[in-house]
């Protein structure tokens, strides 16, 4: 019997080695799976820098102009990624913001459990109209319209709350687009709400798309209030402004041009009473095979602010380098200080993505 001991020992040793190797293989496989998962959820870092130079022209004849200037308009850093298959996040900061409340821009978590939709929780853009829903990196004009700045948003373009954004397929070429945001109404990076009322911004519309044509038509609504702080220079006391907004927008995009327009009506109530305001703009962008083209925009803010913008561009919205040239013809008809309007302005703008 003793002569079989070496054989038994060899067999036992072999089985043990096999088990150890198998365990090592399984551990290595598990490590590879974890590493692969980490790579798939690794944050994506990106950003952009927008630089501009501005010249003023004495177009109103008052003999005065502001000095020529350089400016970094935006410098954004963005981190985005996933923590699960249907849960993602985005954080965007702008370290060149002149005020501390402007440093953090987007800061939200999105959940993709509803087909073709995302539930967005955190600081995000409010959903209304055409221009404000487009990133500044993709616009063809250095400044947004006065309508977008004053009627198509609340205290800021971004606010803190919850949103739902997506679409419902209506066939091969059509779909219904829907978006709604319920936010504090106090603006971005405000950690408390100044009023009990929340703000609602929403848009619904139809999109049609083929290989060489895209058009959109939408209707937007907004309801809420804004807290206006006291102004020590004018002696104006703090007050609450209640508002209602209703707007419509359309967009046509084809091989040679893009045409877009938006019209917004607003009803407001403050301690001095009720008022109405309205504004609109129209944008025409020409296209060529060389990624350059002409620009034209007209806007009218309740007849009190009128601006023509003409110019040209180089680079498509997704390109790493873009250049814009905008010449603004400004008229402020209701301001006695500028009976002939404000001085015209020329902007030369450069954007780099990374």
QUINORWO-V171791 format. One line per field, one symbol per residue. psi: psi as a letter, one per 40 degrees, with the letter a starting at -180 (. if undefined). burial: I if it has 16 or more other C-alpha atoms within 10 Angstrom, else O. Layout:
psi = ???
burial = ???
This chain:
psi = ddeeddddddddddddddddddddddddddddddddddddehihhaaihhiiihhihgeeeeeiiiiiiihhdigihhhiaieidehiihhhigeehdideedhchgihihfehheihhhhahihihhacddehiddeieidiiiddddddeibdidiihaiihhaihhfadeiihhihihhideeiieheiheidiihhhihiihhhhadehhiihihiiihaiihhiihddeehiiihhhihihiiiihhhadeihhiihhhiihihadeaiiiiiiiihhhhiiieefiiiihhhihgfedhhhhhiaiihhideidhihihhhhhhhgdehedgdeiiiiihhhhhhhi.
burial = OOOOOOOOOOOOOOOOOOOOOOOOOOOOOOOOOOOOOOOOIOIOOOOIIIIIIIIIIOIIOOOOIOOOOOOOIIIIIIIIIIIOOOIIIIIIIIOOIOOOOOIIIIIIIIIOOOOOIIIIIIIIIIIIIIIIOOOIIOOIIIOOIIIIIOIIIIIIIIIIIIIIIIIOOOOOOIIIIIIIIIIIIIIIIOOOIOOOOIIIIIIIIIIIOOOOOIIIIIIIIIIIIIIIOOOOOOOOOOOOOIIIIIIIIIIIIIOOOIIIIIIIIIIIOOOOOOOOOIIIIIIIIIIOOOOIIIIIIIIIIIOOIIIIIIIIIIIIOOOOIIIIIIIIIIIIIOOOOOOIIIIIIIIIIIIIOO
